[in-house]
Amino acid sequence: MAAGSAIQIPSRLPLLLTQEGVLLPGSTMRTSVDSPRNMQLVRSRLLKGTSLRSTIIGVIPNTSDPTSDCDDLPSLHRIGTAALAVQVVGSNWPKPHYTLLVTGLCRFQILQLLKEKPYPVAEVEQLDRLEQFTNQHKSEEELGELSEQFYKYAVQLVEMLDMSVPAVAKLRRLLDNLPREALPDILTSIIRTSNQEKLQILDAVSLEERFKMTIPLLVRQIEGLKLLQKTRKPKQDDDKRVVAIRPNRRINHIPSTTEDEEEEEDHDDVVMLEKKIRTSSMSEQALKVCLKEIKRLKKMPQSMPEYALTRNYLELMVELPWNKSTKDRLEIRAARILLDNDHYAMEKLKKRVLEYLAVRQLKNNLKGPILCFVGPPGVGKTSVGRSIAKTLGREFHRIALGGVCDQSDIRGHRRTYVGSMPGRIINGLKTVGVNNPVFLLDEVDKLGKSLQGDPAAALLEVLDPEQNHSFTDHYLNVAFDLSQVLFIATANTTATIPPALLDRMEIIQVPGYTQEEKIEIAHRHLIPKQLEQHGLTPQQIQIPQVTTLDIITRYTREAGVRSLDRKLGAICRAVAVKVAEGQHKETKPDRAEVGEGEDCKEHVTEDAKTESISDTADLALPPEMPILIDFHALKDILGPPMYEMEVSERLSQPGVAIGLAWTPLGGEIMFVEASRMDGEGQLTLTGQLGDVMKESAHLAISWLRSNAKRYQLTNASGSFDLLDNTDIHLHFPAGAVTKDGPSAGVTIVTCLASLFSGRLVCSDVAMTGEITLRGLVLPVGGIKDKVLAAHRAGLKRVIIPQRNEKDLEEIAVNVRQDLTFVLASCLDEVLNAAFDGGFAVKPRIERLNSKL
């Protein structure tokens, strides 16, 4: 087609009926198609058409397509816009529909509706001329003064905007390059106008009428911009924002006053945010990043998803305590009193905290230590961390790491991801609001590992004093100083902590409590707490220390005090029932609803352990007060004892010995049983044993076979070959519990020696130690927990390796006084201590060799 020749649209056009939005020539609109006739138009015309002609359709505004094919078409708007379908996108959610991107070409007038189904087709008449403009060859005389006035207002409007925005600069070039008669339609589609005003511009076929109707719209927009600039505070040129341009494809109209108010409020928030950033004490690197982001935020439309993300990021940066800290309380005497009041025993922990306070008095810029409390559950690792924060006068924050298997929980997510957020470390700092809190990393030994990374590896930077001064969270992407944070980790065992992470922490063992320590803890802390939780007073219930000891020995068997706390709570609940009912002593004991607490009170009455109150006493209290809890009351409330001293009964025959084992829950006594029978010399091991323990059993039988003549050990047939026609079965009771480790070696040797010698092992002896093939006893770990387990079980003697003598210093004096320790360096000493009267060794006959 030659340049300047007229372009004609087809005389017959399929009609697309739209209710929302008005498409003007020269503008672009995105519209949704979901009605039957419009859907059929897209399928039959646009999707199946192969020529450019098939993509030209007529867009009829202000006309809704009926929801059913059977319904008649409504009256059509007289003037429409011929449009070119640029893009068609289909979707089935939430229902089948198409989204069309159409560009207006020219106006047309409907002459006659030719058909209505499957989609409307009409005979049309083109109203605007379409020409290919290669040069601007229209003279000013033809355009007239009206077009010049319109052009002047259009240039004034555009120049009021920020020319650094690409869309504004492009619009300014269009004003100079496009023919003047095309400008009214284009600018009307850009500035804020209602659908009704656009319909009036569409119906204005005359160019002069179109100019006259568009000029007031431009003037209104210019006046609005001037008023908005007056009400705003003076800003620098680089802080200008585009407030007048609205996207061409926007359909729903929002009143301009509401948009102005929202943008004004948002602008004030951004200004306040920038002020907070500049006045904050963040690092130079962080300040540089924040100023760059705030500059991007000012030029960013609110509708963009990145706007909210950037704003949330900046608000977090402002809220972080870059240089805000609390002042430590460094009085050592007051700290010692506070720690002693909060926790009984735990001398190692208290000593370490006091050492930190002393050093802080001498050096102000001391880095926070990285402590790791390792011990069984219920011994107070978490609560002592809270007490340390209270002692220092710092904020406390607990981070539970049990089951965490994503390294993003520690380091955070990168901001390129949807729903990104900072890690738990940065979130904790935001919560406490200071940069020197006490962070408790609870259950650090139970970290997981998955395809999302290893959180234990991410903790390496956090818990390294040489690196955490510049910890970089993926979300922040700037360094944050964690060197003033006091990190305290808790764990039940160090076996599952990676060596690299373990090396960065100062390990402090927190062993289980002795019976005496549990009694003190119960009467200092647990009983008052339970009385307060259940609304009781010491005048209503009394729990003597003898009763507490019975609960500890007969109803609980643990390293900590959690089960003891629950048992005390059960006693308080039973007493609370009686206090609430207000029953008297003369209440019949055989009533069906008599509770366990009433039986308790009957025993108290029979034993005359409490006195009746006089008639002048406080009538608010039942006459049985105070209720004294004794052994009979324990049996009524808690049921029969769960644990009995069964050591002597289980050692009533040869082939049984008591070992000591360490578990994450504390020390435990462990019985080892052996039996022999006729067979083929096989050794059977049962009880869910690990490989190390199985090897210890093979070591034990090998050592006994090699020393059988020395100790006069024979099998059932009297042979010194212990496995000759004899099978041996070793069993470790509690078969559902997995067992492993080398410390059962001496116990297995003693058990087998008892089996083959026919002698009983002393019933008050427990033992632990690793053995070698030469009969040496090697040191093992967990001595304190094992000794406490033997003490709880009522044993009197404990055999331990000679090289573990140093570990006895950690054991309380009263426990060492109750027990007798046998330090053994070889198996001969173990056997002599395990049997009454020692274990006889056949004397060797010395042979004289002639030197002649």
Secondary structure, DSSP 8 states (H G I E B T S, - for coil): --TT-EE---SEEEEEE-SS----TT-EEEEEE-SHHHHHHIIIIITT--SGGGGEEEEE-S----SSTTS------SEEEEEEEEEEEEE-SSS-EEEEEEEEEEEEEEEEEEE-SSS-EEEEEE-S-EE--SS----HHHHHHHHHHHHHHHHHHHHTS-TTSHHHHHHHHHHHHS-GGGHHHHHHHHS---HHHHHHHHH--SHHHHHHHHHHHHHHHHHHHHHHHHHS----GGG----S---TT--S---HHHHHHHHHHHHHHHHHHHHHHHHS---HHHHHHHHHHHHHHHTS-TTSHHHHHHHHHHHHHHHS-SS--------HHHHHHHHHHH-SS-HHHHHHHHHHHHHHHH-TT----EEEEE--TTSSHHHHHHHHHHHHT--EEEEE-TT---THHHH---TTSTT----HHHHHHHHH-SSS-EEEEETGGG---BTTB-HHHHHHHHT-TTTGGGEE-TTT-SEE--TT-EEEEEES-STTS-HHHHHTSEEEE-----HHHHHHHIIIIIHHHHHHHTT--TTTEE--HHHHHHIIIII---SSSHHHHHHHHHHHHHHHHHHHHT--TTS-TT-TT--HHHHHHHHHHHTT-S----TTS-TTS-TT-SEE--HHHHHHHH-S-S----HHHHTSSSSEEEEEEEETTEEEEEEEEEEEEESSS-EEEESSB-HHHHHHHHHHHHHHHHTHHHHT---TTS-S-TTTTEEEEEE-S-TTS-B--STTHHHHHHHHHHHHHT----TTEEE--EE-TTSBEE--S-HHHHHHHHHHTT--EEEEEGGGGGGGGGS-HHHHHH-EEEEESBHHHHHHHHSTT---------------
